[in-house]
Amino acid sequence: MELEERIEKAVALFMEGYNCSQSVVAAFADMYGFTREQALHMSASFGAGIGRMRMTCGAACGMFLLAGLEKCALEGKDREAKAANYALVQQLAAEFERRNGSIICAELLQLRKAERNAMPEERTPQYYAKRPCARMVEAAARLWVEHLKGTEFPPKQA
């Protein structure tokens, strides 16, 4: 599968009913030796702003999970590898925020107060029409593709 097709795959997964984090991770899982089922399991808890708490956007969390699959410390004392992962996550987060206005789910959804209900909303045409989530999934998948292609993101503005 071409990289650009993975962006479309991520959005298609979201439109099938998978959460935002699952959609991003599952679209790239095979590149890292994971099955679709494994990807769905490992990313399930991060949807809807981490467990529907509306905190960090689940699509962004999915992108961060991919960053860990690519760069991580395999030895507990490997500070350089940890720093490389954290730097990548920070770059991706800053670029996601620059493009979308926030990395916080509640802000992206323009919620006045955080929801603490665990039950996800039914996926209806009205649901998809009122939510930017499919766009956030697309944005996270696109950022990951750009990263894989070697795109340099502008430094975070102070």
N, C-alpha and C positions, 0 to 999 in steps of 0.2 A: 504494500500500500504506500502510495506517495505521501509525503508529509502534508501537503495541502489537503489531501483527502481525509486526513486524520482530524482536521478542524471540522469538516462536514460530519464526520463520524461522531464526534463529541456532541455536536448539536443534535444529531439524529437520536443518539442515546438519551439525551435529555427529553426530547419530544416523545420518546417511548415510555417515559415515566421514571427513569433513573434520576437520582438526585444530581445536583450540579457537580459535586466532587467526583462521584462515581463516573459521570459522563466524561470528564476530562481524563481521569486516570485510565479508564478502560479503553479509551481511544488510542492510547500509547503503550499499553501493558505488554504487548507481545515484543516490543522493542527491548524490553528489560527482562524477558524470560518469564513473564507472568501470564497465566491464563486470564481470560475475561472474568471467570468466576473468582479467582484470587483477587483481581483488581477490584471487583465489586465489593468483596469482603473488606479489603484493607482500607477502602475509602468511604465505606458506608456511613461512618459516624461523623463525617465532616460536612455533610450536606446541610443546607439551610443555615449557614453561619455557625457550624459546629453543633450538631445535635439539635437543630432548630432553635438555638438560643440567639440567633441573629448577630453573632459576633463576626469573626473573620469570614469573608465570603467563601462558601464551599468550593466554588470554581477556582478561586485563588489557592485554597488549601490543596486542591487536587494538583495544581501546578507545583506547589511546594513539595508534595509527596513525590512527584516526578523528579524534582531537584535532588531529593534525598536518594533516589534510586541512581542518579547519575554521579553525585558527589556526596560522599559521606566519610566519616572516620570509621575505619574498620578496627582500629585499636583505640581503646579508651583514652590513651594519653596523646593521641595525634591531634594536637591543637591546630596545626596548619590545615589539616583536612576539615576539621570542624569550621575553621574560619572560612575556608573556600565554600563550604555549603552555606554558611550564614551570609556570606557576601552575595552569593547567587540568589538566595531567597530575598535578601534586601533589595537587590537590583530589580528582580521580578516584581516584588511588591510595589516598589516606587513607580515602575513603569505602568503596572496595572492601575494604580491610583491616579497617575497622571492622565491616563487615557479614559478612565471611568469616573473619576471624582472621589473615589474612596475604595478601600478594601473591606469596609465594614458592611455586612449584609443589611442591617437595619437602615443604614444611610442610603445604600443603593436602592432599597425598597421604599425609601422615604416614610419609614414608620416613625410615629411619634413616641411610641413606647415599645420596648422589646416584648416579644411574645414568649410566653413560657409554656405554651401548650405543645405537647409532644406529637400530636396528631397532625400529619401533613394535610394540606388542602387537597381536595380532589382535583385532578388534572382535567380541566375543561377548557374549551376555547376561551372562555372569559379569564381563566387563570393565566393562560399564556399571553393574552392580550394586555393584561394589567401589570405583568411582571417583566423586569429586564433580565431575568435569569438566563434565558437562552442566549442573549447577547453577552452576558458575563462568561458563560461557558465558551462561547466563540472567542471572546477576548483572551481568556486564559489559554485556550488551545492554540490560538494564533501566536501569543507571546512565546509559548513553548516551542512552536515551530520556528519562530524567528531566532530563539536562543540556539536551537539545534543547527540552524543555518549560519550561526556566528554573528548575528546582529549585535552591534554595540548599542546599549541603551544610554540615553543621556544621564549624567549624574543627578542625584536627587537635589532639588533646590532647597537651600537652607531657609 
